[in-house]
Amino acid sequence: MSTPDHILKNYYLTDINLFLKLAVPLILTGLIEASVVFFSNIFLAHLGPLELAAGALVSWLFATLMCIMWGGLSSASVFVALKLGEKDNQGIAFVLRDALFIALMFMVPAALLLWYAPPILLFFGQDPLSVSLATKYLHALVWAVPPDFTTLVLFQFLIGLGQTRTVLVFTLLWVPLNIFCNYAFVFGRFHFPNLDIAGIGWGTSLAYWITLIGMVIYLFARPYYRNFLKMIKPFHRPYFYSDLLLVGIPMGAMYLIEISFLFILTLLMGRMGNEILAANQIALQFGGLVFMVLFSAAQGLAARMGHLLGADDYQAAERATYIGVSIMFILIFISALCYWFLPYQLIGWDLNVNNPNNAKIISYAKSFLAVSAVFQLLESIRVMLFGSLCALKDTRFTLIISILSFWCIALPLGYFFSTYGATGFWYGIVIGSTFSSSVLIWRFRFRMKQLRRNA
């Protein structure tokens, strides 16, 4: 018997509402967090161009490290969501316990990497003066690792419970605190020591510690969260270490693959000329905001899927995915329209479009934006399906597809097409994304059929 249209309509409206409640706070969280880097660059620019260059080295390294850890530890939200759907509160506590242990396990190698990064930067030919300044920044930033990793796990715990607005609130508190601490330490304001570039590292560390302490106090103060924390039994089974790592490591590796691909793309564009490199950076700048929105929305979808899969409601889980993909595709299509019809307004954020000296950069940037708009439309499908497949614990497959699409299709085809113009790199990326989106659509439908057949 088919479901009546009015009931089906109510289902869709409910699913849209629940998806937006999870995804919108996460999207806002990602966009707000990006402002920290923006203000840090302003502070460093006031110190001088050498400090700004050194800060760029540290930002790239730390952002890459955190992207990998965010990918790896976000598996905690998937398992918390699944256990919540199963109404297994004790299981949620065990997942939180094991995720905290994994974060603790990775703190030491991450801290050592930051501490001993300067010789690695010198090995890759970076300017010794910039590396010398970056060393002060890195050594101060080491102290941000423990609270940062711990806060990351607690955020995943809250996301898995569907409490994404709480994550947004703590981000809204952390960001101005971080900016204030950075400003105070860099310039020695409000009776803080004047630490120059190292002040960014010390300010970030202090802000993370204050945020972590505040979050722990908040979680223990609220009975709902305190119940889970009281259920944590350090040495009791079951253990979720292997499950978290089996799902999380491919996720972290996938982020690393995509970040490294963009880095290689930047290097290849740089070989074609400074104008092309600058134009490509403009396209990547806007693309970065879009991807932040997409990956945040995908995590919200993964949490929603986890709740439904844990409750064995496979039909609603599949419907939730299609709704999430559709909403984000429409949103990115609006963004694409701006790329196609308002390119000069977008480029004008970075360059004076009326200056004839910028004509070449503007021409290249306009072409890159036009093609990257198509790429981002395809990515809205791929990234959202990635979130759904995470909830299905199918991250190894998505990792393989990412390797194939970026490194085996996009890069060689883009390099070949670039012989006809720099935009050729972006055409290669579009073809790679078309492949991965198509395969992930097939994979998602296949996995859902498996679930329904085995139910």
Helices and strands as residue ranges (DSSP letters): H 5-47, H 49-73, H 75-85, H 89-115, H 117-123, H 128-141, G 142-144, H 145-160, H 164-187, H 198-221, H 223-230, H 241-270, H 274-310, H 314-341, H 343-347, G 356-358, H 359-391, H 395-402, I 403-410, H 411-417, G 418-420, H 424-454
